[in-house]
């Protein structure tokens, strides 16, 4: 199988029919009317302020036909996947073949298309880069209504290299052909402790270069910083056998084990989703890490998408803000970001974050681009090692400060350290700064070519103005 055209005839015909229906539905939307894909879940943290009538003015396209794995080819280690397919469903389709995507973002309801056009990163990113680097073919419904196939060397190669980080402002992915890699039944984990950020960053650089650490094979690498003086790198290697297997889908919490256990074993499936059960550590905000509440909280609801919906509900109705005000507590700012910092500046960022923001823990995910080709809108340098710092929660605002105080501070520090900020959450860049950081000139060319009429929002409007 070489892509969509190589699908078995029945699957190809069904997919082509679905594409035609979506293209016709898009063409039927009145000119100038806002349009979005209908999605049951979201992993974005750019909340829109809804006004009267908003629900009726936005035209939602039914993308249900693109929420499944179309075909897995074990012989070529490839899969053709609908753009709205969740990684949970994707892994359920590939693991029975002892295969997995090269990068599986840590939350089950992140979609393949969302990871490619936005953010996707995980503990294989130090050797496999980002999800879009394992895509060999993209089928895209462009803003101007065409359906095109983009590869790295065809007539739409500009869209192939420009689609990542475009956040649905150039078009929507309908099908993606991706590479897969073989897996073993288990992952053998070792958690290495560090007492200062500098030595931790040095170890990350070493592991990225050698793919091992202190004799332990590194197929996976991420870390957890509980403070600037207590950091752990979790190095995982595929294993055929396991003397025991831990389970963090029930009463045990994975991130607590990083402190407690020097060694661990998980099934490959449980390793892939180790962070989802408690949304990293964010489930504690709902009391789910309390032993009594955890026993009563149904396991089917211990999932990241459930917690995300609870946050969205609270944000929509301002329940926590009203409660804080009534109790005389300071208002809190939501600080939900993923930022990539050059590894040699990682210790500086961590020390800044502990001093100025004081949010704990912080996730560390090393990253090195897989190939040597720069991506148009993804300002990461091939060959350089970065560390993704993920932090998600709320912080009490100092007296006299307004919402945005901490997020702006983080944004400025990231820029000062030569880093890059993902755009799935709040951003405050001026339009001039945004264009400089995210290749505004390159984006303009893509927008003119694939959405010349401006049917879809522009990148700055969507990711900073939050329209």
C-alpha positions as CSV (number, residue, x, y, z in Angstrom):
1,X,0.0,0.0,0.0
2,X,1.4,3.4,-1.0
3,X,-1.4,5.6,0.2
4,X,-5.0,6.3,-0.4
5,X,-4.9,5.1,-4.1
6,X,-3.5,1.8,-2.8
7,X,-6.4,1.0,-0.6
8,X,-8.5,-2.1,-1.2
9,X,-11.2,-1.3,-3.8
10,X,-14.2,-1.4,-1.4
11,X,-12.5,0.8,1.2
12,X,-11.4,3.2,-1.5
13,X,-14.9,3.5,-2.9
14,X,-16.4,4.1,0.6
15,X,-13.8,6.7,1.4
16,X,-14.2,8.5,-1.9
17,X,-18.0,8.7,-1.3
18,X,-17.5,10.2,2.1
19,X,-15.1,12.8,0.7
20,X,-17.6,13.8,-1.9
21,X,-20.3,14.3,0.7
22,X,-18.1,16.5,2.8
23,X,-16.9,18.5,-0.1
24,X,-20.5,19.1,-1.2
25,X,-21.5,20.1,2.3
26,X,-18.7,22.5,2.6
27,X,-19.6,24.0,-0.8
28,X,-23.2,24.5,0.4
29,X,-22.1,26.7,3.3
30,X,-23.0,30.4,2.4
31,X,-20.0,32.6,1.6
32,X,-18.7,34.4,4.6
33,X,-20.4,32.1,7.1
34,X,-18.2,30.6,9.8
35,X,-17.6,26.9,9.5
36,X,-16.0,24.3,11.7
37,X,-15.8,20.5,11.9
38,X,-18.3,19.0,14.3
39,X,-16.2,17.4,17.0
40,X,-17.4,15.6,20.2
41,X,-14.1,16.3,22.1
42,X,-11.4,19.0,22.1
43,X,-7.9,19.3,23.5
44,X,-7.7,23.0,22.8
45,X,-7.6,25.5,25.6
46,X,-8.5,28.6,23.6
47,X,-11.9,29.3,25.0
48,X,-14.2,31.5,22.9
49,X,-16.6,34.0,24.4
50,X,-20.0,32.9,23.2
51,X,-22.6,35.5,22.5
52,X,-26.3,35.3,21.6
53,X,-27.0,33.4,18.4
54,X,-23.4,32.0,18.1
55,X,-24.6,28.4,18.1
56,X,-26.8,29.0,15.0
57,X,-24.4,31.1,13.0
58,X,-21.5,28.6,13.0
59,X,-22.0,25.9,10.3
60,X,-20.8,22.5,11.6
61,X,-19.6,20.0,9.1
62,X,-20.3,16.3,9.8
63,X,-17.0,14.6,9.9
64,X,-18.1,11.3,11.3
65,X,-16.9,9.4,8.3
66,X,-13.4,10.4,9.0
67,X,-13.2,9.2,12.6
68,X,-11.9,5.7,11.9
69,X,-8.8,3.8,10.8
70,X,-9.3,3.0,7.1
71,X,-6.7,0.4,6.6
72,X,-3.6,-1.0,8.4
73,X,-0.9,-2.7,6.2
74,X,1.4,-4.8,8.5
75,X,3.7,-5.7,5.6
76,X,4.6,-2.0,4.8
77,X,4.1,-0.9,8.4
78,X,1.8,1.9,7.3
79,X,-1.8,2.9,7.9
80,X,-4.4,5.1,6.2
81,X,-6.3,6.9,8.8
82,X,-9.2,9.4,8.9
83,X,-8.1,12.8,10.0
84,X,-10.6,12.9,12.9
85,X,-9.5,9.5,14.3
86,X,-8.5,9.5,17.9
87,X,-5.2,8.0,18.9
88,X,-7.1,5.7,21.2
89,X,-8.9,4.1,18.2
90,X,-5.7,4.3,16.1
91,X,-3.7,2.3,18.7
92,X,-6.5,-0.2,19.1
93,X,-6.2,-0.9,15.4
94,X,-2.4,-1.1,15.2
95,X,-1.4,-2.9,18.5
96,X,-3.0,-6.2,17.4
97,X,-0.5,-6.2,14.6
98,X,2.3,-5.4,17.1
99,X,2.7,-2.0,15.6
100,X,2.1,1.6,16.9
101,X,2.4,5.1,15.4
102,X,5.9,6.6,15.7
103,X,4.6,9.2,18.2
104,X,1.4,8.7,20.2
105,X,0.4,11.9,22.0
106,X,-0.3,11.2,25.7
107,X,-4.1,11.7,25.7
108,X,-6.6,9.3,24.2
109,X,-8.9,11.8,22.4
110,X,-6.2,13.7,20.6
111,X,-6.9,13.1,16.9
112,X,-4.3,12.3,14.3
113,X,-5.4,15.3,12.3
114,X,-5.3,17.5,15.3
115,X,-1.7,16.4,16.2
116,X,-0.5,17.0,12.7
117,X,-2.1,20.4,12.2
118,X,-1.4,21.4,15.8
119,X,0.5,19.9,18.7
120,X,1.5,16.3,19.3
121,X,4.4,15.1,21.3
122,X,5.3,12.2,23.5
123,X,8.2,10.1,24.9
124,X,9.3,8.8,21.5
125,X,9.8,12.4,20.3
126,X,13.5,12.4,21.2
127,X,14.0,9.9,18.4
128,X,10.9,10.2,16.2
129,X,10.2,13.9,16.3
130,X,6.6,15.1,15.9
131,X,3.6,13.2,14.5
132,X,3.6,15.0,11.2
133,X,7.2,13.7,10.5
134,X,5.8,10.2,10.1
135,X,3.1,11.2,7.6
136,X,3.9,10.3,4.0
137,X,0.6,11.6,2.4
138,X,-2.1,14.0,3.4
139,X,-5.5,14.3,1.8
140,X,-6.8,17.7,2.6
141,X,-10.1,19.6,2.0
142,X,-8.6,23.1,1.4
143,X,-10.2,26.3,2.4
144,X,-11.1,27.1,-1.2
145,X,-13.1,23.8,-1.4
146,X,-10.6,21.6,-3.3
147,X,-9.6,18.1,-2.2
148,X,-5.9,17.6,-2.8
149,X,-3.3,15.0,-2.1
150,X,-0.1,16.5,-0.6
151,X,3.2,14.6,-0.4
152,X,6.8,15.9,0.1
153,X,7.6,15.8,-3.6
154,X,4.4,16.4,-5.5
155,X,2.7,19.6,-6.8
156,X,1.3,20.2,-3.3
157,X,4.5,19.8,-1.4
158,X,4.2,23.4,-0.2
159,X,1.0,22.4,1.6
160,X,2.6,19.1,2.9
161,X,5.3,21.1,4.6
162,X,3.0,24.0,5.6
163,X,0.0,22.1,7.0
164,X,1.6,21.4,10.4
165,X,1.0,24.1,12.9
166,X,-1.7,25.7,10.7
167,X,-4.5,24.7,13.1
168,X,-7.2,24.2,10.5
169,X,-6.8,27.6,8.9
170,X,-5.7,26.2,5.5
171,X,-8.0,23.2,5.4
172,X,-9.0,19.9,7.1
173,X,-7.2,16.6,6.8
174,X,-9.5,13.9,5.5
175,X,-7.0,11.0,5.4
176,X,-3.4,10.6,6.4
177,X,-1.0,7.9,5.5
178,X,1.4,7.3,8.4
179,X,4.4,5.1,9.1
180,X,4.2,2.6,12.0
181,X,6.9,0.9,14.1
182,X,7.1,-2.5,15.7
183,X,6.4,-2.9,19.5
184,X,7.1,-5.6,22.1
185,X,4.5,-6.6,24.7
186,X,6.0,-4.7,27.6
187,X,7.9,-1.5,28.5
188,X,10.7,-1.7,31.1
189,X,10.9,1.6,32.9
190,X,13.7,3.0,35.1
191,X,13.2,6.4,36.9
192,X,16.4,8.3,37.4
193,X,16.5,11.0,40.1
194,X,18.3,14.4,39.7
195,X,18.8,17.2,42.3
196,X,19.4,20.1,39.9
197,X,18.0,21.0,36.4
198,X,21.4,21.4,34.8
199,X,22.5,17.8,35.3
200,X,19.0,16.6,34.2
201,X,19.3,18.6,30.9
202,X,22.8,17.1,30.4
203,X,21.4,13.6,30.8
204,X,18.6,14.4,28.3
205,X,21.2,15.5,25.8
206,X,23.2,12.3,26.4
207,X,20.2,10.0,26.1
208,X,19.1,11.7,22.9
209,X,22.5,11.2,21.4
210,X,23.1,7.6,22.6
211,X,19.6,6.2,23.0
212,X,20.6,4.7,26.3
213,X,21.4,5.7,29.9
214,X,23.5,3.9,32.5
215,X,23.1,0.6,30.5
216,X,19.4,0.9,30.0
217,X,18.0,1.0,26.5
218,X,16.0,4.2,25.7
219,X,13.0,3.6,23.4
220,X,11.0,6.2,25.4
221,X,12.1,9.2,27.4
222,X,10.2,11.8,29.4
223,X,10.5,13.4,32.8
224,X,8.7,14.9,35.8
225,X,10.0,17.9,37.8
226,X,8.4,18.2,41.2
227,X,10.7,21.1,42.0
228,X,14.1,22.5,40.8
229,X,15.7,20.1,43.3
230,X,13.6,17.0,42.6
231,X,13.5,15.8,39.0
232,X,13.1,12.4,37.4
233,X,13.8,11.1,34.0
234,X,11.8,8.0,33.0
235,X,13.7,5.9,30.5
236,X,11.7,3.1,28.9
237,X,12.8,0.2,26.8
238,X,10.7,-2.4,24.9
239,X,10.8,-5.8,26.6
240,X,9.6,-9.3,25.6
241,X,9.1,-10.3,29.3
242,X,8.1,-8.6,32.5
243,X,8.7,-10.1,36.0
244,X,5.7,-8.0,37.2
245,X,3.2,-5.6,35.6
246,X,1.9,-2.4,37.3
247,X,-1.6,-1.1,36.8
248,X,-2.2,2.7,36.9
249,X,-5.7,2.5,35.5
250,X,-7.3,1.7,38.9
251,X,-6.4,2.9,42.4
252,X,-2.7,3.7,41.8
253,X,-1.6,7.0,40.3
254,X,1.2,6.9,37.8
255,X,3.0,10.1,38.5
256,X,3.3,9.3,42.2
257,X,5.1,6.0,41.2
258,X,7.9,8.0,39.5
259,X,9.0,9.2,43.0
260,X,8.5,5.8,44.7
261,X,9.8,3.2,42.2
262,X,13.2,3.1,40.7
263,X,12.0,0.4,38.2
264,X,8.7,-0.6,36.8
265,X,7.0,-2.7,34.0
266,X,3.9,-1.9,32.1
267,X,2.1,-3.5,29.1
268,X,2.8,-1.5,26.0
269,X,-0.9,-0.3,25.9
270,X,-0.9,0.8,29.6
271,X,2.4,2.6,29.0
272,X,1.0,4.5,26.0
273,X,-1.9,5.7,28.1
274,X,-0.2,6.0,31.5
275,X,-0.9,9.7,31.6
276,X,-4.5,9.7,30.5
277,X,-6.2,8.1,33.6
278,X,-5.3,11.1,35.7
279,X,-4.7,13.7,32.9
280,X,-1.1,13.7,34.1
281,X,-1.7,15.0,37.7
282,X,-4.6,17.3,36.9
283,X,-7.3,14.9,38.2
284,X,-6.3,16.0,41.7
285,X,-8.3,19.3,41.1
286,X,-11.4,17.1,41.1
287,X,-10.5,15.1,44.1
288,X,-10.0,11.9,42.1
289,X,-6.7,11.2,43.7
290,X,-8.3,11.1,47.1
291,X,-8.5,7.4,47.9
292,X,-12.2,7.5,49.0
293,X,-13.4,9.5,46.0
294,X,-11.3,7.4,43.7
295,X,-13.0,4.2,44.7
296,X,-16.4,5.8,44.1
297,X,-15.5,7.5,40.8
298,X,-16.3,5.0,38.0
299,X,-13.2,3.9,36.1
300,X,-14.9,4.8,32.8
301,X,-14.9,8.4,33.9
302,X,-11.2,8.5,34.9
303,X,-10.2,9.9,31.5
304,X,-8.7,13.1,30.3
305,X,-11.7,14.0,28.1
306,X,-14.0,13.8,31.1
307,X,-11.8,16.1,33.1
308,X,-11.5,18.5,30.1
309,X,-15.3,18.7,29.9
310,X,-15.5,19.6,33.6
311,X,-12.9,22.4,33.1
312,X,-14.8,23.7,30.1
313,X,-18.1,23.7,32.1
314,X,-16.5,25.5,35.0
315,X,-14.9,28.0,32.6
316,X,-18.2,28.6,30.8
317,X,-20.2,29.4,33.9
318,X,-17.4,30.8,36.1
319,X,-18.3,28.6,39.0
320,X,-14.8,28.6,40.6
321,X,-14.4,32.3,40.1
322,X,-17.6,33.1,41.9
323,X,-16.7,30.7,44.7
324,X,-13.3,32.3,45.2
325,X,-14.9,35.8,45.2
326,X,-17.5,34.7,47.8
327,X,-14.8,33.3,50.0
328,X,-12.5,36.3,49.7
329,X,-9.8,34.3,47.9
330,X,-7.7,35.7,45.1
331,X,-8.8,35.0,41.6
332,X,-6.8,32.4,39.8
333,X,-5.3,32.4,36.3
334,X,-5.4,29.3,34.1
335,X,-1.8,28.6,33.0
336,X,-2.0,25.7,30.4
337,X,0.9,25.7,28.0
338,X,3.4,23.5,26.3
339,X,6.7,25.2,25.3
340,X,9.8,23.9,23.6
341,X,13.1,25.3,25.0
342,X,16.6,24.4,23.7
343,X,18.1,21.8,26.0
344,X,21.0,24.0,26.9
345,X,18.5,26.6,28.3
346,X,16.2,24.2,30.0
347,X,17.7,24.7,33.4
348,X,17.3,28.4,33.1
349,X,13.6,28.0,32.2
350,X,12.9,25.6,35.1
351,X,14.5,27.9,37.6
352,X,12.5,30.8,36.2
353,X,9.3,28.8,36.4
354,X,9.8,27.7,40.0
355,X,10.7,31.2,41.0
356,X,8.0,33.1,39.2
357,X,5.1,30.8,38.5
358,X,5.5,28.2,41.3
359,X,3.3,25.6,39.6
360,X,4.2,21.9,40.3
361,X,4.8,19.4,38.8
362,X,6.1,20.1,35.3
363,X,6.3,17.6,32.5
364,X,9.5,17.3,30.5
365,X,9.5,15.8,27.1
366,X,12.7,15.8,25.0
367,X,12.3,16.5,21.3
368,X,14.5,16.3,18.2
369,X,13.2,16.6,14.7
370,X,13.3,13.3,13.0
371,X,14.5,14.6,9.6
372,X,16.6,17.4,8.3
373,X,13.9,19.3,6.5
374,X,12.4,22.5,8.2
375,X,8.6,22.7,8.3
376,X,7.2,26.0,7.1
377,X,5.2,27.1,10.2
378,X,7.0,25.0,12.8
379,X,10.0,27.1,14.0
380,X,12.2,24.3,15.3
381,X,15.7,23.8,13.9
382,X,16.5,20.3,12.6
383,X,19.3,18.7,14.5
384,X,18.8,20.7,17.7
385,X,17.5,19.1,20.9
386,X,14.6,20.8,22.7
387,X,12.7,20.0,25.9
388,X,9.0,20.4,25.9
389,X,7.8,21.7,29.3
390,X,4.2,21.1,29.9
391,X,2.3,22.8,32.8
392,X,-1.4,22.8,33.3
393,X,-3.4,24.3,36.2
394,X,-4.3,27.6,37.9
395,X,-2.2,30.0,39.9
396,X,-3.5,32.7,42.3
397,X,-3.1,36.2,40.9
398,X,-1.0,38.7,42.9
399,X,-2.9,41.7,44.2
400,X,-3.6,44.2,41.4
401,X,-2.9,41.8,38.6
402,X,-5.3,40.7,36.0
403,X,-5.8,37.5,34.0
404,X,-2.9,37.0,31.6
405,X,-0.2,38.1,34.1
406,X,1.5,34.7,34.3
407,X,0.9,33.6,30.7
408,X,2.4,36.8,29.3
409,X,5.4,36.3,31.7
410,X,6.0,32.8,30.4
411,X,5.6,33.9,26.8
412,X,8.3,36.5,27.3
413,X,10.7,34.1,29.0
414,X,10.2,31.5,26.2
415,X,11.1,34.1,23.6
416,X,14.1,35.3,25.6
417,X,15.5,31.8,25.7
418,X,15.0,31.1,22.0
419,X,12.1,28.8,22.5
420,X,8.8,28.0,20.8
421,X,5.3,28.1,22.2
422,X,2.6,25.7,21.0
423,X,-0.6,27.4,20.0
424,X,-3.3,25.1,21.4
425,X,-3.8,27.5,24.4
426,X,-3.8,31.2,25.1
427,X,-1.3,33.5,23.4
428,X,-0.7,37.2,23.6
429,X,1.8,38.0,20.9
430,X,1.4,41.2,18.9
431,X,0.6,40.5,15.3
432,X,4.0,41.7,14.2
433,X,5.8,39.4,16.7
434,X,3.5,36.5,15.8
435,X,4.3,36.8,12.2
436,X,8.0,36.9,12.9
437,X,7.9,33.9,15.1
438,X,5.6,31.7,13.0
439,X,6.8,32.7,9.4
440,X,4.0,35.1,8.5
441,X,5.3,35.5,5.0
442,X,5.3,31.8,4.4
443,X,1.9,31.5,5.8
444,X,0.6,34.3,3.6
445,X,1.7,32.3,0.5
446,X,-0.1,29.2,1.6
447,X,-3.2,31.1,2.5
448,X,-3.4,32.7,-0.9
449,X,-2.8,29.4,-2.6
450,X,-5.3,27.2,-0.6
451,X,-7.8,29.7,0.9
452,X,-7.5,32.8,-1.2
453,X,-11.1,33.8,-0.4
454,X,-10.6,33.6,3.3
455,X,-13.3,31.0,4.0
456,X,-11.4,29.9,7.1
457,X,-10.0,32.1,9.9
458,X,-6.4,33.2,9.7
459,X,-3.8,31.7,12.0
460,X,-3.4,34.9,14.1
461,X,-7.1,35.4,14.4
462,X,-7.7,31.8,15.5
463,X,-4.7,31.3,17.8
464,X,-4.3,34.7,19.4
465,X,-7.5,36.6,19.0
466,X,-9.5,33.5,19.7
467,X,-12.2,34.1,17.2
